[in-house]
């Protein structure tokens, strides 16, 4: 693979791009420092860069929808069986990275699960990963309205996404089948129970990417694990093992990987035999104490993130991540 600087050369000297136009910002910076290659070379190198970033995540895979699925989704498998609605992130070759489409489908799946006849709802992942956070392509698709519109639209999508978890009426249980990153971790503070395999890890690298916490984690994490322990994760990017996450209250219980699925689903099927209305009403009593506060925190976090996405600091941090990835 060519060097990262050579991969980021441009066809012609462009005007300086907006804050979140990461692809064109990479072109612009590279041209300032090099700027003396032919258009054909630059074009081929840039094509190679984009191809390498996409290829690094593995080929696309379509997984068949199993019998008994309650609805058709492109990025999820949603099934209802034994009084349990299961929402399974279903991009295993992409480590279940969350696309814009997946954000919208999860919102829809939660809406359906909240109104169906199931007793509990489970969120888990296909393959070896639970979720690797945001798909990088979310940051490279600039709409006609420009960078500011991308930031605003992304903020509104995130606001509605987190709101769906805050307002979900039934017990929500996380079955963490592998590593979890970013928003898939921060949301866990809104679950009733979180079970994890021993090989799971939990990472929220916000400051590394010039961003700030979301998923109400700026409120739920200090509340469950104390300010100092929460700061290690949310400010200083500490990655937790499953055991450490359990010790901090983020995870309810850790299971050996060899027996994880058997033990967890046996327990979940037993929970699903409990009276549905009793569970739902009890959850509402417990959640009601903080619900207004959670919505306020969600709004504050989204507003802060939109500002972050439009900042030079965030843009430079994410470009550094792209360039490091291109060198791998």
C-alpha positions in Angstrom: 0.0 0.0 0.0 1.4 3.5 -0.8 2.3 5.8 2.2 -0.6 7.7 3.9 0.7 11.1 2.7 0.8 9.8 -0.9 -2.7 8.2 -0.5 -4.1 11.6 0.5 -2.9 13.7 -2.5 -5.4 15.6 -4.5 -6.3 16.2 -8.1 -6.0 20.0 -8.0 -5.5 22.5 -5.2 -9.0 22.8 -3.6 -10.4 25.6 -1.5 -10.1 25.1 2.3 -13.1 22.8 3.2 -15.5 23.0 6.1 -14.8 21.6 9.6 -16.3 18.2 9.2 -15.5 17.5 5.5 -12.9 15.0 6.5 -12.2 13.6 3.1 -11.6 17.0 1.5 -9.7 18.3 4.5 -7.3 15.4 4.1 -6.9 16.3 0.4 -6.4 20.0 1.3 -3.8 19.3 4.0 -1.9 16.8 1.8 -1.8 19.2 -1.1 -0.4 22.0 1.1 2.5 19.8 2.2 3.1 18.0 -1.2 1.2 19.5 -4.1 3.5 18.4 -6.9 2.1 15.1 -8.2 0.2 14.5 -11.4 -3.6 14.4 -11.4 -3.6 10.7 -12.5 -1.3 9.7 -9.6 -3.3 11.7 -7.1 -6.6 10.2 -8.4 -5.3 6.7 -8.2 -3.8 7.1 -4.7 -7.1 8.6 -3.4 -9.1 5.8 -4.9 -6.7 3.3 -3.2 -7.1 5.1 0.2 -10.9 4.9 0.1 -10.8 1.3 -1.1 -8.4 0.3 1.7 -10.5 1.9 4.4 -13.6 0.1 3.2 -11.8 -3.2 2.7 -10.3 -3.1 6.1 -13.7 -3.7 7.6 -14.3 -6.8 5.5 -16.7 -7.5 2.6 -20.4 -6.8 2.9 -22.5 -9.8 3.9 -26.2 -10.4 3.7 -27.5 -12.7 6.4 -30.7 -14.5 5.8 -33.7 -13.5 7.9 -34.7 -16.5 10.0 -38.2 -18.0 10.3 -40.2 -16.2 13.1 -38.7 -12.7 12.5 -41.3 -10.2 13.5 -40.3 -7.6 11.0 -38.1 -7.1 8.0 -34.9 -5.1 8.6 -31.7 -4.7 6.5 -29.2 -4.3 9.4 -31.0 -6.1 12.2 -32.5 -9.5 13.0 -35.6 -9.0 15.0 -37.4 -12.1 16.4 -40.1 -12.8 19.1 -40.1 -16.2 20.8 -40.8 -17.4 24.3 -42.1 -14.0 25.3 -38.7 -12.4 24.4 -38.2 -9.9 21.5 -34.6 -10.1 20.4 -33.0 -7.2 18.5 -29.7 -8.5 17.0 -27.3 -6.1 15.3 -26.6 -7.9 12.0 -23.5 -6.6 10.3 -21.0 -9.2 11.6 -18.4 -8.6 8.9 -18.4 -4.9 9.8 -18.2 -5.7 13.6 -21.8 -4.4 13.8 -20.7 -0.8 13.2 -23.7 1.4 13.3 -24.8 3.1 10.1 -27.4 5.8 9.8 -29.8 3.1 8.5 -29.1 1.0 11.6 -29.8 3.9 13.9 -33.2 4.4 12.3 -33.9 0.6 12.3 -33.1 0.3 15.9 -35.5 3.1 16.7 -38.1 1.3 14.7 -37.4 -2.1 16.3 -37.7 -0.6 19.8 -41.0 1.0 18.9 -42.3 -2.3 17.7 -41.0 -4.2 20.7 -42.4 -1.7 23.1 -45.9 -2.4 21.7 -45.8 -6.1 21.1 -46.9 -8.9 23.5 -43.4 -9.9 24.6 -42.4 -9.6 28.3 -38.7 -8.5 27.9 -36.5 -7.2 25.1 -32.9 -8.2 24.4 -30.3 -6.4 22.4 -27.3 -8.3 21.2 -24.9 -8.7 18.3 -24.2 -11.2 15.5 -20.7 -12.7 15.2 -17.8 -12.0 17.5 -18.5 -8.3 18.2 -21.3 -6.8 20.1 -20.8 -3.4 18.3 -17.8 -1.4 17.2 -19.5 2.0 17.4 -20.2 4.3 14.6 -19.5 3.2 11.0 -16.7 5.5 9.6 -18.7 6.2 6.5 -21.2 8.2 8.6 -18.5 10.9 8.7 -17.7 11.1 5.0 -21.2 11.5 3.4 -21.6 15.3 3.2 -25.2 16.3 2.2 -26.0 19.2 -0.1 -26.6 21.5 2.8 -22.9 21.1 3.8 -21.1 20.3 7.1 -23.5 22.3 9.3 -26.5 20.4 8.0 -24.6 17.1 8.5 -23.9 18.0 12.1 -27.4 19.1 12.8 -29.0 16.1 11.2 -26.6 13.7 13.0 -27.5 15.4 16.3 -31.2 15.0 15.8 -30.8 11.4 14.8 -28.7 10.7 18.0 -31.2 12.6 20.1 -34.1 10.5 18.8 -32.0 7.3 19.1 -31.2 7.8 22.8 -34.7 9.0 23.5 -36.0 5.6 22.3 -33.9 3.9 25.0 -34.9 6.3 27.7 -38.6 5.9 26.9 -38.6 2.1 26.3 -41.4 0.7 28.5 -40.3 -2.8 29.1 -37.2 -4.4 30.8 -34.3 -4.1 28.3 -31.5 -6.5 28.7 -28.1 -6.3 27.0 -26.4 -9.6 26.0 -22.9 -8.4 25.2 -21.4 -11.2 23.1 -18.1 -9.5 22.4 -16.2 -6.1 22.3 -18.3 -3.0 22.6 -17.3 0.6 21.6 -18.7 4.1 21.8 -22.4 4.6 21.8 -23.1 0.9 22.2 -21.3 1.2 25.6 -22.7 4.5 26.8 -26.3 3.3 26.2 -25.8 0.4 28.7 -26.6 2.8 31.6 -30.2 2.8 30.2 -30.6 -1.0 30.3 -32.1 -2.8 33.3 -29.6 -5.7 33.1 -26.4 -6.3 31.2 -24.9 -9.8 30.8 -21.4 -10.1 29.2 -19.1 -12.9 28.0 -15.7 -12.8 29.7 -14.0 -11.8 26.4 -16.1 -8.6 26.0 -14.4 -5.3 26.4 -15.9 -1.8 26.9 -14.3 1.3 25.3 -15.5 4.9 25.0 -12.7 6.8 23.2 -14.4 10.2 23.0 -11.6 12.5 23.9 -9.3 10.6 21.6 -11.6 11.6 18.7 -12.1 15.1 19.9 -15.7 14.4 20.9 -17.7 14.2 24.1 -20.0 11.6 25.9 -23.4 10.6 24.7 -26.1 8.1 25.5 -26.7 9.9 28.9 -23.4 8.5 30.1 -22.3 11.8 31.5 -25.0 11.3 34.0 -25.4 7.5 34.3 -21.7 6.5 34.5 -20.8 8.7 37.5 -24.0 7.7 39.2 -23.3 4.0 38.8 -19.5 3.9 39.2 -18.5 7.1 40.9 -16.9 10.3 39.4 -13.3 9.1 39.4 -14.0 5.7 37.7 -16.3 7.3 35.2 -13.7 9.9 34.3 -11.2 7.2 33.5 -13.6 5.9 30.8 -15.2 9.1 29.5 -12.3 11.5 29.8 -9.2 9.3 29.5 -10.4 6.5 27.2 -9.8 3.6 29.5 -10.9 0.3 28.0 -12.5 -2.0 30.5 -12.4 -5.8 30.6 -15.7 -7.5 31.3 -14.7 -8.2 34.9 -13.7 -4.5 35.4 -17.0 -3.4 33.9 -18.9 -5.6 36.3 -16.9 -4.3 39.2 -17.9 -0.8 38.2 -21.6 -1.6 37.9 -21.8 -1.2 34.1 -22.3 -5.0 33.7 -24.6 -7.1 35.9 -22.8 -10.4 35.5 -19.9 -12.0 33.5 -20.1 -15.5 32.1 -17.5 -17.9 30.7 -17.4 -17.6 27.0 -17.9 -21.3 26.5 -21.2 -21.3 28.4 -22.3 -17.7 27.9 -25.2 -18.2 25.4 -26.6 -21.3 27.2 -26.5 -19.8 30.7 -27.8 -16.3 29.7 -30.7 -17.5 27.5 -31.8 -20.1 30.1 -32.1 -17.2 32.6 -33.8 -14.9 30.1 -36.5 -17.5 29.3 -37.2 -17.8 33.0 -37.5 -14.0 33.3 -39.9 -14.0 30.4 -42.4 -16.1 32.4 -42.9 -13.3 34.9 -46.1 -11.2 34.7 -45.6 -8.7 31.9 -47.5 -5.8 33.3 -45.9 -6.1 36.7 -42.4 -5.9 35.2 -43.3 -3.0 33.0 -45.0 -1.0 35.8 -42.1 -1.7 38.1 -39.6 -0.4 35.5 -41.7 2.8 35.1 -41.5 3.4 38.8 -37.8 3.0 38.8 -37.1 4.9 35.6 -39.6 7.7 36.5 -37.4 9.1 39.2 -34.7 10.0 36.6 -36.7 10.2 33.3 -37.0 14.0 33.0 -33.3 14.3 34.0 -32.3 11.8 31.4 -34.1 13.7 28.6 -32.4 16.9 29.7 -29.0 15.2 29.8 -29.6 13.7 26.3 -30.4 17.2 24.9 -27.3 18.7 26.6 -25.0 16.0 25.3 -26.3 16.3 21.7 -25.9 20.1 21.7 -22.3 19.7 22.9 -21.6 17.0 20.3 -22.9 19.2 17.4 -20.5 21.9 18.6 -17.7 19.3 18.8 -18.3 18.0 15.3 -18.0 21.5 13.9 -14.7 22.2 15.7 -11.2 22.1 14.3 -10.1 20.0 17.3 -12.6 17.2 16.5 -11.9 17.3 12.8 -8.2 17.0 13.3 -8.6 14.2 15.8 -10.8 12.2 13.4 -8.5 12.9 10.4 -5.6 11.5 12.5 -7.6 8.4 13.1 -8.3 8.0 9.3 -4.6 8.5 8.5 -3.5 6.0 11.1 -6.0 3.5 9.8 -4.7 4.0 6.2 -1.2 3.1 7.4 -2.3 -0.3 8.8 
